[in-house]
Amino acid sequence: MWMKYANSPAEQNWTAFDIAGLSGTKFDLVQPVDLDGDGDLDVMTTEETERLGVIWYENPFSGS
């Protein structure tokens, strides 16, 4: 899952979003990595049950 805060990360008002996909799909080796070289951490993982291969969740945040 990924989480987003409403106003401030110090508050306890976070909303969780599912990124896992189909029920029963198994993801392995979830790694934070700057895969696209834009300065923020993306998430890369692999999946072996549904034969999806390598999955990349791009972090849309831009620190600039």
Phi and psi restraints in degrees (range 20) as a CNS / XPLOR table:
assign (resid 1 and name C) (resid 2 and name N)
       (resid 2 and name CA) (resid 2 and name C) 1.0 -121.6 20.0 2
assign (resid 2 and name N) (resid 2 and name CA)
       (resid 2 and name C) (resid 3 and name N) 1.0 153.9 20.0 2
assign (resid 2 and name C) (resid 3 and name N)
       (resid 3 and name CA) (resid 3 and name C) 1.0 -125.3 20.0 2
assign (resid 3 and name N) (resid 3 and name CA)
       (resid 3 and name C) (resid 4 and name N) 1.0 146.0 20.0 2
assign (resid 3 and name C) (resid 4 and name N)
       (resid 4 and name CA) (resid 4 and name C) 1.0 -130.1 20.0 2
assign (resid 4 and name N) (resid 4 and name CA)
       (resid 4 and name C) (resid 5 and name N) 1.0 137.2 20.0 2
assign (resid 4 and name C) (resid 5 and name N)
       (resid 5 and name CA) (resid 5 and name C) 1.0 -95.9 20.0 2
assign (resid 5 and name N) (resid 5 and name CA)
       (resid 5 and name C) (resid 6 and name N) 1.0 155.4 20.0 2
assign (resid 5 and name C) (resid 6 and name N)
       (resid 6 and name CA) (resid 6 and name C) 1.0 -76.4 20.0 2
assign (resid 6 and name N) (resid 6 and name CA)
       (resid 6 and name C) (resid 7 and name N) 1.0 -53.8 20.0 2
assign (resid 6 and name C) (resid 7 and name N)
       (resid 7 and name CA) (resid 7 and name C) 1.0 -125.2 20.0 2
assign (resid 7 and name N) (resid 7 and name CA)
       (resid 7 and name C) (resid 8 and name N) 1.0 -39.5 20.0 2
assign (resid 7 and name C) (resid 8 and name N)
       (resid 8 and name CA) (resid 8 and name C) 1.0 -148.1 20.0 2
assign (resid 8 and name N) (resid 8 and name CA)
       (resid 8 and name C) (resid 9 and name N) 1.0 139.5 20.0 2
assign (resid 8 and name C) (resid 9 and name N)
       (resid 9 and name CA) (resid 9 and name C) 1.0 -65.8 20.0 2
assign (resid 9 and name N) (resid 9 and name CA)
       (resid 9 and name C) (resid 10 and name N) 1.0 -16.9 20.0 2
assign (resid 9 and name C) (resid 10 and name N)
       (resid 10 and name CA) (resid 10 and name C) 1.0 -76.1 20.0 2
assign (resid 10 and name N) (resid 10 and name CA)
       (resid 10 and name C) (resid 11 and name N) 1.0 -19.8 20.0 2
assign (resid 10 and name C) (resid 11 and name N)
       (resid 11 and name CA) (resid 11 and name C) 1.0 -76.6 20.0 2
assign (resid 11 and name N) (resid 11 and name CA)
       (resid 11 and name C) (resid 12 and name N) 1.0 161.5 20.0 2
assign (resid 11 and name C) (resid 12 and name N)
       (resid 12 and name CA) (resid 12 and name C) 1.0 -98.5 20.0 2
assign (resid 12 and name N) (resid 12 and name CA)
       (resid 12 and name C) (resid 13 and name N) 1.0 29.2 20.0 2
assign (resid 12 and name C) (resid 13 and name N)
       (resid 13 and name CA) (resid 13 and name C) 1.0 -107.1 20.0 2
assign (resid 13 and name N) (resid 13 and name CA)
       (resid 13 and name C) (resid 14 and name N) 1.0 73.9 20.0 2
assign (resid 13 and name C) (resid 14 and name N)
       (resid 14 and name CA) (resid 14 and name C) 1.0 -109.3 20.0 2
assign (resid 14 and name N) (resid 14 and name CA)
       (resid 14 and name C) (resid 15 and name N) 1.0 145.7 20.0 2
assign (resid 14 and name C) (resid 15 and name N)
       (resid 15 and name CA) (resid 15 and name C) 1.0 -113.1 20.0 2
assign (resid 15 and name N) (resid 15 and name CA)
       (resid 15 and name C) (resid 16 and name N) 1.0 132.1 20.0 2
assign (resid 15 and name C) (resid 16 and name N)
       (resid 16 and name CA) (resid 16 and name C) 1.0 -96.4 20.0 2
assign (resid 16 and name N) (resid 16 and name CA)
       (resid 16 and name C) (resid 17 and name N) 1.0 139.6 20.0 2
assign (resid 16 and name C) (resid 17 and name N)
       (resid 17 and name CA) (resid 17 and name C) 1.0 -123.6 20.0 2
assign (resid 17 and name N) (resid 17 and name CA)
       (resid 17 and name C) (resid 18 and name N) 1.0 132.2 20.0 2
assign (resid 17 and name C) (resid 18 and name N)
       (resid 18 and name CA) (resid 18 and name C) 1.0 -77.7 20.0 2
assign (resid 18 and name N) (resid 18 and name CA)
       (resid 18 and name C) (resid 19 and name N) 1.0 131.2 20.0 2
assign (resid 18 and name C) (resid 19 and name N)
       (resid 19 and name CA) (resid 19 and name C) 1.0 -121.7 20.0 2
assign (resid 19 and name N) (resid 19 and name CA)
       (resid 19 and name C) (resid 20 and name N) 1.0 4.8 20.0 2
assign (resid 19 and name C) (resid 20 and name N)
       (resid 20 and name CA) (resid 20 and name C) 1.0 -74.6 20.0 2
assign (resid 20 and name N) (resid 20 and name CA)
       (resid 20 and name C) (resid 21 and name N) 1.0 -26.6 20.0 2
assign (resid 20 and name C) (resid 21 and name N)
       (resid 21 and name CA) (resid 21 and name C) 1.0 86.7 20.0 2
assign (resid 21 and name N) (resid 21 and name CA)
       (resid 21 and name C) (resid 22 and name N) 1.0 -139.8 20.0 2
assign (resid 21 and name C) (resid 22 and name N)
       (resid 22 and name CA) (resid 22 and name C) 1.0 -63.9 20.0 2
assign (resid 22 and name N) (resid 22 and name CA)
       (resid 22 and name C) (resid 23 and name N) 1.0 141.9 20.0 2
assign (resid 22 and name C) (resid 23 and name N)
       (resid 23 and name CA) (resid 23 and name C) 1.0 -62.9 20.0 2
assign (resid 23 and name N) (resid 23 and name CA)
       (resid 23 and name C) (resid 24 and name N) 1.0 133.0 20.0 2
assign (resid 23 and name C) (resid 24 and name N)
       (resid 24 and name CA) (resid 24 and name C) 1.0 93.1 20.0 2
assign (resid 24 and name N) (resid 24 and name CA)
       (resid 24 and name C) (resid 25 and name N) 1.0 -8.5 20.0 2
assign (resid 24 and name C) (resid 25 and name N)
       (resid 25 and name CA) (resid 25 and name C) 1.0 -72.9 20.0 2
assign (resid 25 and name N) (resid 25 and name CA)
       (resid 25 and name C) (resid 26 and name N) 1.0 132.7 20.0 2
assign (resid 25 and name C) (resid 26 and name N)
       (resid 26 and name CA) (resid 26 and name C) 1.0 -106.8 20.0 2
assign (resid 26 and name N) (resid 26 and name CA)
       (resid 26 and name C) (resid 27 and name N) 1.0 120.6 20.0 2
assign (resid 26 and name C) (resid 27 and name N)
       (resid 27 and name CA) (resid 27 and name C) 1.0 -105.3 20.0 2
assign (resid 27 and name N) (resid 27 and name CA)
       (resid 27 and name C) (resid 28 and name N) 1.0 139.8 20.0 2
assign (resid 27 and name C) (resid 28 and name N)
       (resid 28 and name CA) (resid 28 and name C) 1.0 -124.1 20.0 2
assign (resid 28 and name N) (resid 28 and name CA)
       (resid 28 and name C) (resid 29 and name N) 1.0 152.7 20.0 2
assign (resid 28 and name C) (resid 29 and name N)
       (resid 29 and name CA) (resid 29 and name C) 1.0 50.8 20.0 2
assign (resid 29 and name N) (resid 29 and name CA)
       (resid 29 and name C) (resid 30 and name N) 1.0 60.9 20.0 2
assign (resid 29 and name C) (resid 30 and name N)
       (resid 30 and name CA) (resid 30 and name C) 1.0 -73.8 20.0 2
assign (resid 30 and name N) (resid 30 and name CA)
       (resid 30 and name C) (resid 31 and name N) 1.0 120.2 20.0 2
assign (resid 30 and name C) (resid 31 and name N)
       (resid 31 and name CA) (resid 31 and name C) 1.0 -125.9 20.0 2
assign (resid 31 and name N) (resid 31 and name CA)
       (resid 31 and name C) (resid 32 and name N) 1.0 128.2 20.0 2
assign (resid 31 and name C) (resid 32 and name N)
       (resid 32 and name CA) (resid 32 and name C) 1.0 -79.6 20.0 2
assign (resid 32 and name N) (resid 32 and name CA)
       (resid 32 and name C) (resid 33 and name N) 1.0 127.7 20.0 2
assign (resid 32 and name C) (resid 33 and name N)
       (resid 33 and name CA) (resid 33 and name C) 1.0 -155.5 20.0 2
assign (resid 33 and name N) (resid 33 and name CA)
       (resid 33 and name C) (resid 34 and name N) 1.0 144.5 20.0 2
assign (resid 33 and name C) (resid 34 and name N)
       (resid 34 and name CA) (resid 34 and name C) 1.0 -82.1 20.0 2
assign (resid 34 and name N) (resid 34 and name CA)
       (resid 34 and name C) (resid 35 and name N) 1.0 78.1 20.0 2
assign (resid 34 and name C) (resid 35 and name N)
       (resid 35 and name CA) (resid 35 and name C) 1.0 -67.7 20.0 2
assign (resid 35 and name N) (resid 35 and name CA)
       (resid 35 and name C) (resid 36 and name N) 1.0 -34.0 20.0 2
assign (resid 35 and name C) (resid 36 and name N)
       (resid 36 and name CA) (resid 36 and name C) 1.0 -100.7 20.0 2
assign (resid 36 and name N) (resid 36 and name CA)
       (resid 36 and name C) (resid 37 and name N) 1.0 3.6 20.0 2
assign (resid 36 and name C) (resid 37 and name N)
       (resid 37 and name CA) (resid 37 and name C) 1.0 70.2 20.0 2
assign (resid 37 and name N) (resid 37 and name CA)
       (resid 37 and name C) (resid 38 and name N) 1.0 24.1 20.0 2
assign (resid 37 and name C) (resid 38 and name N)
       (resid 38 and name CA) (resid 38 and name C) 1.0 -96.6 20.0 2
assign (resid 38 and name N) (resid 38 and name CA)
       (resid 38 and name C) (resid 39 and name N) 1.0 5.7 20.0 2
assign (resid 38 and name C) (resid 39 and name N)
       (resid 39 and name CA) (resid 39 and name C) 1.0 95.5 20.0 2
assign (resid 39 and name N) (resid 39 and name CA)
       (resid 39 and name C) (resid 40 and name N) 1.0 -5.8 20.0 2
assign (resid 39 and name C) (resid 40 and name N)
       (resid 40 and name CA) (resid 40 and name C) 1.0 -119.4 20.0 2
assign (resid 40 and name N) (resid 40 and name CA)
       (resid 40 and name C) (resid 41 and name N) 1.0 160.4 20.0 2
assign (resid 40 and name C) (resid 41 and name N)
       (resid 41 and name CA) (resid 41 and name C) 1.0 -83.1 20.0 2
assign (resid 41 and name N) (resid 41 and name CA)
       (resid 41 and name C) (resid 42 and name N) 1.0 127.3 20.0 2
assign (resid 41 and name C) (resid 42 and name N)
       (resid 42 and name CA) (resid 42 and name C) 1.0 -98.6 20.0 2
assign (resid 42 and name N) (resid 42 and name CA)
       (resid 42 and name C) (resid 43 and name N) 1.0 179.3 20.0 2
assign (resid 42 and name C) (resid 43 and name N)
       (resid 43 and name CA) (resid 43 and name C) 1.0 -122.3 20.0 2
assign (resid 43 and name N) (resid 43 and name CA)
       (resid 43 and name C) (resid 44 and name N) 1.0 128.8 20.0 2
assign (resid 43 and name C) (resid 44 and name N)
       (resid 44 and name CA) (resid 44 and name C) 1.0 -121.6 20.0 2
assign (resid 44 and name N) (resid 44 and name CA)
       (resid 44 and name C) (resid 45 and name N) 1.0 140.0 20.0 2
assign (resid 44 and name C) (resid 45 and name N)
       (resid 45 and name CA) (resid 45 and name C) 1.0 -149.1 20.0 2
assign (resid 45 and name N) (resid 45 and name CA)
       (resid 45 and name C) (resid 46 and name N) 1.0 173.8 20.0 2
assign (resid 45 and name C) (resid 46 and name N)
       (resid 46 and name CA) (resid 46 and name C) 1.0 -124.8 20.0 2
assign (resid 46 and name N) (resid 46 and name CA)
       (resid 46 and name C) (resid 47 and name N) 1.0 158.4 20.0 2
assign (resid 46 and name C) (resid 47 and name N)
       (resid 47 and name CA) (resid 47 and name C) 1.0 -138.2 20.0 2
assign (resid 47 and name N) (resid 47 and name CA)
       (resid 47 and name C) (resid 48 and name N) 1.0 137.8 20.0 2
assign (resid 47 and name C) (resid 48 and name N)
       (resid 48 and name CA) (resid 48 and name C) 1.0 -121.2 20.0 2
assign (resid 48 and name N) (resid 48 and name CA)
       (resid 48 and name C) (resid 49 and name N) 1.0 -12.9 20.0 2
assign (resid 48 and name C) (resid 49 and name N)
       (resid 49 and name CA) (resid 49 and name C) 1.0 -82.2 20.0 2
assign (resid 49 and name N) (resid 49 and name CA)
       (resid 49 and name C) (resid 50 and name N) 1.0 -46.0 20.0 2
assign (resid 49 and name C) (resid 50 and name N)
       (resid 50 and name CA) (resid 50 and name C) 1.0 -94.3 20.0 2
assign (resid 50 and name N) (resid 50 and name CA)
       (resid 50 and name C) (resid 51 and name N) 1.0 3.6 20.0 2
assign (resid 50 and name C) (resid 51 and name N)
       (resid 51 and name CA) (resid 51 and name C) 1.0 60.7 20.0 2
assign (resid 51 and name N) (resid 51 and name CA)
       (resid 51 and name C) (resid 52 and name N) 1.0 39.8 20.0 2
assign (resid 51 and name C) (resid 52 and name N)
       (resid 52 and name CA) (resid 52 and name C) 1.0 -82.8 20.0 2
assign (resid 52 and name N) (resid 52 and name CA)
       (resid 52 and name C) (resid 53 and name N) 1.0 -21.9 20.0 2
assign (resid 52 and name C) (resid 53 and name N)
       (resid 53 and name CA) (resid 53 and name C) 1.0 81.0 20.0 2
assign (resid 53 and name N) (resid 53 and name CA)
       (resid 53 and name C) (resid 54 and name N) 1.0 -133.1 20.0 2
assign (resid 53 and name C) (resid 54 and name N)
       (resid 54 and name CA) (resid 54 and name C) 1.0 -91.2 20.0 2
assign (resid 54 and name N) (resid 54 and name CA)
       (resid 54 and name C) (resid 55 and name N) 1.0 134.9 20.0 2
assign (resid 54 and name C) (resid 55 and name N)
       (resid 55 and name CA) (resid 55 and name C) 1.0 -122.9 20.0 2
assign (resid 55 and name N) (resid 55 and name CA)
       (resid 55 and name C) (resid 56 and name N) 1.0 134.5 20.0 2
assign (resid 55 and name C) (resid 56 and name N)
       (resid 56 and name CA) (resid 56 and name C) 1.0 -121.5 20.0 2
assign (resid 56 and name N) (resid 56 and name CA)
       (resid 56 and name C) (resid 57 and name N) 1.0 121.9 20.0 2
assign (resid 56 and name C) (resid 57 and name N)
       (resid 57 and name CA) (resid 57 and name C) 1.0 -102.5 20.0 2
assign (resid 57 and name N) (resid 57 and name CA)
       (resid 57 and name C) (resid 58 and name N) 1.0 110.9 20.0 2
assign (resid 57 and name C) (resid 58 and name N)
       (resid 58 and name CA) (resid 58 and name C) 1.0 -79.2 20.0 2
assign (resid 58 and name N) (resid 58 and name CA)
       (resid 58 and name C) (resid 59 and name N) 1.0 133.8 20.0 2
assign (resid 58 and name C) (resid 59 and name N)
       (resid 59 and name CA) (resid 59 and name C) 1.0 -81.2 20.0 2
assign (resid 59 and name N) (resid 59 and name CA)
       (resid 59 and name C) (resid 60 and name N) 1.0 116.0 20.0 2
assign (resid 59 and name C) (resid 60 and name N)
       (resid 60 and name CA) (resid 60 and name C) 1.0 -78.7 20.0 2
assign (resid 60 and name N) (resid 60 and name CA)
       (resid 60 and name C) (resid 61 and name N) 1.0 -6.5 20.0 2
assign (resid 60 and name C) (resid 61 and name N)
       (resid 61 and name CA) (resid 61 and name C) 1.0 -66.2 20.0 2
assign (resid 61 and name N) (resid 61 and name CA)
       (resid 61 and name C) (resid 62 and name N) 1.0 135.6 20.0 2
assign (resid 61 and name C) (resid 62 and name N)
       (resid 62 and name CA) (resid 62 and name C) 1.0 -120.4 20.0 2
assign (resid 62 and name N) (resid 62 and name CA)
       (resid 62 and name C) (resid 63 and name N) 1.0 119.6 20.0 2
assign (resid 62 and name C) (resid 63 and name N)
       (resid 63 and name CA) (resid 63 and name C) 1.0 -75.8 20.0 2
assign (resid 63 and name N) (resid 63 and name CA)
       (resid 63 and name C) (resid 64 and name N) 1.0 -7.2 20.0 2
